[in-house]
Amino acid sequence: MAQLTGKTALITGAARGIGAAIAELFVAEGAQVLLTDVDGAGAETLAARLGERAHARTLDVGEPADWAAAADWIEQSWGGLDILVNNAGITGFGAAGQGLHDPEHVTLEDWRAVHRVNTDGVMLGCQWAIKLMKARKGGSIINLSSRSGVVGIPAAAAYAASKAAVLNHTRTVALYCAQAGYDIRCNAILPAAVLTPMWDDMLGEGDARDQAIAEVEAGIPMGRFGRPDEVADAALFLASSASSYMTGTDLHLDGGILAGAASSPRRAED
């Protein structure tokens, strides 16, 4: 039997990468899934491919009005929410932030842009999920942090700080919900070196990309990048009853990096 039959789920950043892989798996496991992304067209394209239990809407996770509109759609369509995956995130290295991101040179503008998505977006998502899940008398919130949230990343000050904030907010939400008697669990997944489009700006193209990939993989004990579907499997575990006694914890998917191996001399963002 499918593990999420009868469940409802909202996934942010679902148009590509890890979010898309989670959406595909959740639909396959029987859930009604709302795919959201700032790229609304991309979310709609994927939802159309996944079938009638996949739905899509544009959602800028840093915009409170977008969350309110999504919550209204969920209440009207489903009467509540069972699962939230706060997956949307940015490194700041794309077109919106071409400058240096180390602690000495990062601009306040770039710092705020990263935190608006990675930190504010998670806070707003958790806030709305609690409201919606109370109607279901329980649920599972899954936040995507990163290996970068537990170690310093000299070239990515804003990203590392934001992912550390996600990890600790996960614990805070878990304790709050437990103390309130809501039966809402909140856990974090910490991927590292998962090959998604987020890496494109860091890896480059052509031969340089191949060399950069080889350098990163040389610092991973398992010797390879992770895959989005492997992160999706972890999300399914946290969304399902198989993890019913887990809250406020974190799952590391890093190929053994945090077990003690030296990180890549380039960057180690997920």
Secondary structure by P-SEA (a helix, b strand, c coil): cccccccccccccccccaaaaaaaaaaaaccbbbbbccaaaaaaaaaaaacccbbbbbbccccaaaaaaaaaaaaaccccccbbbccccccccccccccccccccccaaaaaaaaacaaaaaaaaaaaaaaaaaaaccbbbbbbbcccccccccccaaaaaaaaaaaaaaaaaaaaaaaacccbbbbbbbbcccccccccccccccaaaaaaaaaaaaaccccccccaaaaaaaaaaaacccccccccbbbbcccccccccccccccccc
